[in-house]
């Protein structure tokens, strides 16, 4: 449990500056498309792992 929590904390610390930079440099329409692509890819990966 502590390993997962630590991983989430470190991931959040690393992702926050990248997210702030992206919010400043990409217009909202591009951000929505990028988020949709990331969510679709991670969902497809989960389906692939479940079926194999």
matplotlib code that plots the C-alpha trace (Angstrom):
import matplotlib.pyplot as plt

x = [0.0, 2.8, 4.5, 1.4, 0.8, 4.4, 4.2, 1.1, 2.7, 5.9, 3.9, 1.8, 4.9, 6.4, 3.1, 2.0, 4.6, 4.1, 0.4, 0.8, 3.1, 0.7, -2.3, -0.3, 0.9, -2.0, -5.4, -8.3, -9.5, -6.0, -5.9, -9.3, -8.1, -4.9, -6.7, -9.1, -6.2, -4.4, -7.6, -8.4, -4.9, -4.8, -8.3, -7.2, -4.1, -6.3, -8.6, -5.6, -4.1, -7.5, -7.8, -4.3]
y = [0.0, 2.5, 1.8, 2.6, 5.8, 6.9, 6.2, 8.3, 11.2, 11.1, 10.9, 13.8, 15.9, 15.1, 15.6, 18.9, 21.1, 19.4, 19.9, 23.6, 24.1, 22.3, 24.4, 27.5, 26.6, 24.5, 25.9, 24.1, 22.2, 20.6, 19.7, 18.0, 16.0, 15.0, 13.9, 11.9, 10.1, 9.3, 8.0, 5.9, 4.4, 3.5, 1.9, -0.1, -1.2, -2.4, -4.3, -5.9, -6.9, -8.4, -10.5, -11.8]
z = [0.0, 0.9, -2.4, -4.5, -2.4, -2.8, -6.6, -6.9, -4.9, -7.0, -10.2, -9.2, -8.4, -11.8, -13.7, -12.2, -13.8, -17.2, -16.9, -16.0, -19.0, -21.3, -20.0, -20.7, -24.2, -25.8, -26.6, -24.9, -28.0, -28.5, -24.8, -25.0, -28.0, -26.3, -23.1, -25.2, -26.9, -23.7, -22.1, -25.1, -25.3, -21.6, -21.9, -24.9, -23.0, -20.1, -22.4, -24.1, -20.8, -19.6, -22.8, -22.8]

ax = plt.figure().add_subplot(projection="3d")
ax.plot(x, y, z, "-o")
ax.set_aspect("equal")
plt.show()
